[in-house]
């Protein structure tokens, strides 16, 4: 055991203006989803990842990622790049005009839990005036591609793209003499939230996403990197079910998504897997978020060593206490958010240290990696994002001195 607190982040980091402009200038293939690549763009991307890794290390991040730079952002505010990238890597999708924000509401009934449309989320209904306020908008920005619909059999076609991601990060890590870094990938549960006109039922659609995504998972791990599964669906789906279901109904609904993910992870060493859970990164009230205590055990079923989750924003910070009652399985590591994507206020390093110690005093400092709640890229100003990462690194050093002496 080393006498330090490891630090990381949830994935997305601010893109440079040059990279955003280069993505905006790319043309679409005939499918209307796939952004064309050029040698010039690939060189720009590789250089950007190399610089990014060096900057993360300088800020005090010990387990860096590629910032999701291979997941296109064509505007400065984009909360959806972690998801929309998958549309370019999956066969069977088509732009039909059935935009996810324009779908009709669906009502759940006892024994028949269904996801409603995005505009019909319960938090949006409860704070309709706030969500529709144009002077102080609760916005998630603009994604680089349109939302598609599943219109044919799903299969993976992103082999070249993920290989490029792996090569860029591996090269950047090697240049800095760093062994471990991570790349994020979409979960089946989150992928299956787009409209389906082919499979006809939630389970088959979900399992098709699992079958497709498992190829990306293996490519990342085979490249010598840590795989992070991004899966807001485990917690965030609660707000997208209308009316509110019972806890038991939601757990049954979520169990299927856990099972699909574990199927997709079959054959992958859990030591190389990190799972990220969040309640959705948009800056809304979030009063309809499900309490962590109701789903933490489901999260721990996922075949991963590391569990990343929001723990710094004001809706969920108090939930560090649940680990007093939940036994962390041997060999597992918590990766709690210690600084938040949801505020422009930069956390003081002393507060960072206090938050780290809350977890370390329960599960042991060797079982804690200090991180961010969600991705910072596309959600807060780049200067603020980097200030938060620097505070995270400094606070981890303060916590280590207190915990290890």
C-alpha positions in Angstrom: 0.0 0.0 0.0 1.3 3.5 -0.9 0.8 6.4 1.4 -1.1 8.5 -1.1 -4.7 9.0 -2.3 -5.1 8.2 -6.0 -7.0 10.7 -8.0 -9.0 10.5 -11.3 -12.1 12.0 -12.9 -15.3 10.8 -14.5 -14.2 11.0 -18.1 -15.1 14.1 -20.1 -12.6 17.0 -20.0 -12.8 20.4 -21.7 -11.9 20.3 -25.4 -9.8 23.0 -26.9 -11.4 25.6 -29.1 -9.3 24.1 -32.0 -10.6 20.6 -31.4 -14.2 21.8 -31.2 -13.9 23.7 -34.4 -12.3 20.8 -36.2 -15.2 18.5 -35.1 -17.7 21.1 -36.3 -16.0 21.2 -39.7 -16.2 17.5 -40.3 -18.7 16.2 -42.8 -21.2 13.4 -42.3 -21.3 10.1 -44.2 -24.4 9.1 -46.1 -26.0 7.7 -42.9 -26.2 11.2 -41.4 -24.5 9.9 -38.2 -20.9 9.1 -39.0 -18.4 11.9 -39.0 -15.8 11.5 -41.7 -12.1 11.3 -40.6 -9.1 12.8 -42.2 -5.4 12.4 -41.6 -5.2 16.0 -40.5 -8.0 15.5 -37.9 -6.4 12.3 -36.6 -3.1 14.1 -36.1 -4.8 17.0 -34.3 -6.6 14.6 -32.0 -3.5 12.6 -31.2 -1.6 15.7 -30.3 -4.5 17.0 -28.2 -4.7 13.7 -26.1 -0.9 13.8 -25.6 -1.1 17.4 -24.2 -4.2 16.5 -22.2 -2.5 13.6 -20.3 0.5 15.8 -19.5 -1.8 18.5 -18.1 -3.8 16.0 -16.0 -0.6 14.8 -14.4 0.5 18.3 -13.7 -2.8 19.0 -12.0 -2.3 16.1 -9.7 -4.5 13.5 -11.4 -2.8 10.1 -11.0 -5.1 8.0 -13.1 -5.7 10.0 -16.3 -8.0 9.4 -19.2 -8.3 10.6 -22.8 -10.9 13.2 -21.8 -13.3 11.5 -24.2 -11.6 13.5 -26.9 -12.4 10.7 -29.4 -16.1 11.3 -28.7 -16.9 14.3 -30.9 -18.0 17.6 -29.4 -18.8 20.3 -32.0 -20.0 23.0 -29.5 -18.6 24.2 -26.2 -21.6 23.1 -24.3 -22.5 19.4 -24.8 -23.7 17.1 -22.1 -24.3 14.2 -24.4 -21.0 13.3 -26.1 -20.5 10.3 -23.8 -23.6 8.8 -25.4 -23.9 10.2 -28.9 -20.5 8.9 -30.0 -21.9 5.4 -30.0 -24.3 6.3 -32.8 -21.3 6.5 -35.1 -20.1 3.0 -34.0 -23.2 1.0 -34.3 -24.9 -0.6 -37.3 -28.7 -0.7 -37.3 -29.4 2.9 -36.5 -31.1 5.5 -38.7 -32.0 9.1 -38.4 -35.8 9.0 -38.7 -36.7 12.4 -37.3 -38.0 10.8 -34.1 -35.8 13.2 -32.0 -35.5 12.0 -28.4 -36.9 15.3 -27.1 -40.0 15.1 -29.3 -41.2 11.6 -28.4 -44.6 11.2 -26.9 -45.0 10.5 -23.1 -45.5 6.9 -22.0 -47.2 6.1 -18.8 -46.1 3.2 -16.6 -48.6 1.0 -14.7 -48.1 -1.5 -11.9 -46.1 -4.4 -13.3 -45.4 -2.6 -16.5 -42.5 -0.1 -16.0 -41.6 1.9 -19.1 -39.4 4.9 -19.7 -41.3 7.9 -20.7 -40.0 10.7 -23.0 -37.2 13.0 -22.0 -39.5 16.1 -21.8 -41.9 14.1 -19.6 -39.4 13.5 -16.8 -40.8 14.1 -13.4 -38.2 16.7 -12.4 -39.1 18.7 -15.5 -42.8 18.5 -14.8 -42.3 19.5 -11.2 -40.2 22.5 -12.1 -41.7 23.3 -15.5 -41.3 27.0 -15.2 -37.6 26.7 -14.4 -36.9 24.3 -17.2 -38.7 26.5 -19.7 -37.1 29.7 -18.5 -35.1 31.2 -21.4 -33.3 33.9 -19.4 -31.8 31.4 -17.0 -31.9 28.2 -19.1 -31.3 24.7 -17.7 -29.5 23.6 -20.9 -27.6 20.5 -21.9 -26.2 22.1 -25.0 -26.0 20.6 -28.5 -24.6 17.2 -29.4 -22.5 16.6 -32.5 -25.0 14.2 -34.2 -28.7 13.7 -34.4 -30.4 11.1 -32.2 -31.2 8.0 -34.2 -33.7 5.2 -34.0 -33.0 1.5 -34.0 -34.4 0.3 -37.3 -32.3 -2.9 -38.0 -30.2 -5.5 -36.2 -27.5 -3.8 -34.0 -23.9 -4.7 -34.5 -20.6 -3.0 -33.7 -18.7 -1.1 -36.4 -16.5 1.1 -34.4 -13.3 -1.0 -34.5 -11.2 1.6 -36.2 -12.5 4.4 -34.0 -11.9 2.6 -30.7 -8.5 1.4 -31.9 -7.6 5.0 -32.6 -8.8 6.0 -29.1 -6.7 3.3 -27.5 -3.6 4.2 -29.5 -3.8 7.9 -28.7 -4.2 7.3 -24.9 -1.6 4.5 -24.7 0.9 6.6 -26.6 0.3 9.6 -24.4 0.6 7.6 -21.2 3.8 5.9 -22.4 5.3 9.3 -23.2 4.7 10.3 -19.6 5.9 6.9 -18.1 2.4 6.2 -16.7 1.0 2.7 -16.7 -2.7 3.1 -16.0 -5.2 5.2 -17.8 -8.9 4.8 -18.7 -11.3 5.1 -21.6 -15.1 5.4 -21.2 -17.7 3.3 -23.1 -21.5 3.3 -23.2 -23.5 0.8 -21.2 -26.2 -1.3 -22.8 -28.8 0.2 -20.5 -28.0 3.7 -21.6 -27.7 2.8 -25.3 -31.1 1.2 -25.3 -32.9 4.4 -24.3 -33.1 5.5 -27.9 -36.3 4.7 -29.9 -36.7 1.1 -31.2 -38.6 0.2 -34.3 -37.0 -3.2 -34.9 -36.8 -5.4 -31.8 -40.2 -4.6 -30.5 -39.5 -5.2 -26.8 -37.2 -3.7 -24.2 -35.3 -6.9 -23.4 -34.3 -7.8 -26.9 -33.3 -4.2 -27.6 -31.2 -4.1 -24.4 -29.5 -7.4 -25.1 -28.7 -6.3 -28.7 -26.9 -3.3 -27.3 -25.0 -5.5 -24.9 -23.9 -7.8 -27.7 -22.7 -4.9 -29.7 -20.9 -3.0 -27.0 -19.0 -5.9 -25.7 -16.7 -5.6 -28.7 -15.7 -2.1 -27.7 -15.2 -3.2 -24.1 -12.7 -5.8 -25.1 -10.8 -3.5 -27.5 -10.2 -1.1 -24.6 -9.0 -3.7 -22.1 -7.0 -5.6 -24.7 -5.2 -2.3 -25.4 -3.9 -2.3 -21.8 -6.3 0.3 -20.5 -8.9 0.5 -17.8 -12.5 0.3 -19.2 -15.0 2.7 -17.6 -18.6 1.9 -18.2 -20.8 5.0 -18.3 -24.2 4.1 -17.1 -26.5 6.9 -15.9 -29.4 4.6 -16.7 -29.0 2.7 -13.4 -29.9 5.7 -11.3 -31.2 8.3 -13.8 -34.0 6.1 -15.2 -35.9 6.6 -11.9 -36.8 10.2 -13.0 -37.8 9.0 -16.5 -40.6 6.7 -15.2 -43.9 8.4 -14.9 -45.7 8.0 -12.5 -43.1 7.2 -9.9 -42.9 3.4 -9.5 -42.4 1.5 -6.3 -38.8 0.8 -5.2 -39.3 -2.9 -5.8 -40.6 -2.3 -9.3 -37.6 -0.1 -10.1 -35.1 -2.5 -8.7 -36.6 -5.3 -10.9 -36.5 -2.9 -13.9 -32.9 -2.1 -13.1 -31.8 -5.6 -12.5 -32.3 -6.4 -16.1 -29.9 -3.7 -17.1 -27.3 -4.9 -14.6 -27.6 -8.4 -16.0 -27.2 -7.1 -19.6 -24.1 -5.2 -18.6 -22.6 -8.2 -16.9 -23.3 -10.3 -20.0 -21.4 -7.7 -22.1 -18.5 -7.9 -19.6 -18.2 -11.7 -19.7 -14.6 -12.7 -20.1 -13.1 -9.4 -19.0 -11.1 -9.3 -15.8 -13.0 -7.1 -13.3 -9.6 -5.7 -12.2 -9.7 -3.7 -15.5 -13.2 -2.4 -15.1 -14.6 0.8 -13.6 -18.3 1.5 -13.4 -19.7 5.0 -13.4 -23.1 5.8 -11.9 -24.8 9.2 -11.9 -28.2 10.8 -11.7 -27.7 12.8 -14.9 -25.3 15.7 -15.2 -27.7 18.5 -16.2 -27.9 21.4 -13.8 -31.5 20.9 -12.7 -33.1 20.6 -9.2 -32.8 16.8 -9.2 -35.4 16.4 -6.4 -36.8 13.3 -8.1 -33.4 11.5 -7.9 -33.7 8.0 -6.3 -31.8 7.7 -3.1 -28.5 5.9 -3.4 -29.3 3.5 -0.6 -31.9 1.8 -2.8 -29.6 0.9 -5.6 -26.1 0.7 -4.2 -26.3 -3.1 -3.8 -27.3 -3.4 -7.5 -24.3 -1.3 -8.5 -22.1 -3.7 -6.5 -23.4 -6.6 -8.5 -21.7 -5.3 -11.6 -18.5 -7.1 -12.4 -16.1 -4.3 -11.8 -13.4 -3.5 -9.3 -14.0 0.3 -9.2 -17.3 2.1 -8.6 -17.5 5.7 -9.5 -20.5 7.8 -8.4 -21.7 11.3 -7.6 -20.9 12.3 -4.0 -20.0 16.0 -4.1 -23.1 17.8 -5.5 -25.5 19.1 -3.0 -28.2 16.5 -3.7 -26.1 13.5 -3.0 -23.1 14.6 -0.8 -24.8 13.3 2.4 -25.0 9.8 1.0 -21.4 8.9 1.9 -23.0 7.7 5.2 -24.6 4.7 3.5 -21.2 3.0 3.4 -21.4 2.8 7.2 -24.2 0.2 6.7 -23.1 -1.3 3.3 -20.1 -3.6 3.5 -17.7 -3.0 0.6 -16.8 -6.4 -0.9 -13.1 -7.3 -0.5 -11.0 -6.1 -3.4 -13.5 -3.4 -4.5 -12.6 0.3 -4.6 -14.9 3.3 -4.3 -14.3 6.2 -6.7 -16.5 8.9 -5.3 -17.0 12.4 -6.7 -15.2 14.8 -4.5 -15.5 17.9 -6.7 -18.7 18.6 -8.6 -19.6 19.4 -12.2 -22.8 21.1 -11.0 -21.4 24.4 -9.7 -18.9 27.0 -10.8 -17.7 27.4 -7.2 -14.2 25.7 -6.9 -14.0 23.4 -3.9 -11.4 24.4 -1.4 -8.6 21.8 -1.0 -9.5 21.5 2.7 -13.1 20.6 1.8 -11.7 18.1 -0.7 -9.6 16.5 2.0 -12.6 16.3 4.4 -14.7 14.6 1.7 -12.0 12.1 1.0 -11.6 11.3 4.7 -15.4 10.7 5.0 -15.0 7.7 2.8 -11.5 6.7 3.8 -12.4 6.4 7.5 -15.2 4.0 6.6 -13.7 1.7 3.9 -10.0 2.4 4.3 -7.9 4.9 2.3 -6.5 2.2 0.1 -10.1 1.6 -1.1 -10.7 5.2 -2.2 -9.8 7.0 -5.4 -10.9 10.7 -5.3 -12.6 11.8 -8.5 -15.2 14.1 -10.0 -19.0 13.7 -9.9 -19.4 13.6 -13.6 -17.5 14.8 -16.7 -16.4 18.4 -16.6 -16.0 18.8 -20.3 -18.9 20.7 -21.9 -20.5 21.4 -18.6 -18.5 24.1 -16.9 -16.0 26.6 -18.3 -12.6 25.0 -19.0 -10.7 27.4 -16.6 -13.0 26.4 -13.8 -12.8 22.7 -14.7 -9.0 22.8 -14.5 -9.1 24.7 -11.2 -11.3 22.0 -9.8 -8.9 19.3 -10.9 -6.0 21.1 -9.3 -7.9 21.5 -6.1 -8.7 17.8 -6.2 -5.1 17.0 -6.5 -4.0 19.3 -3.7 -6.8 18.1 -1.4 -5.8 14.5 -2.0 -2.3 15.3 -0.8 -3.7 17.0 2.4 -5.9 14.0 3.0 -3.0 11.6 2.6 -0.9 13.5 5.2 -3.8 13.3 7.7 -4.6 9.6 7.0 -1.1 8.3 6.7 0.9 10.7 8.9 
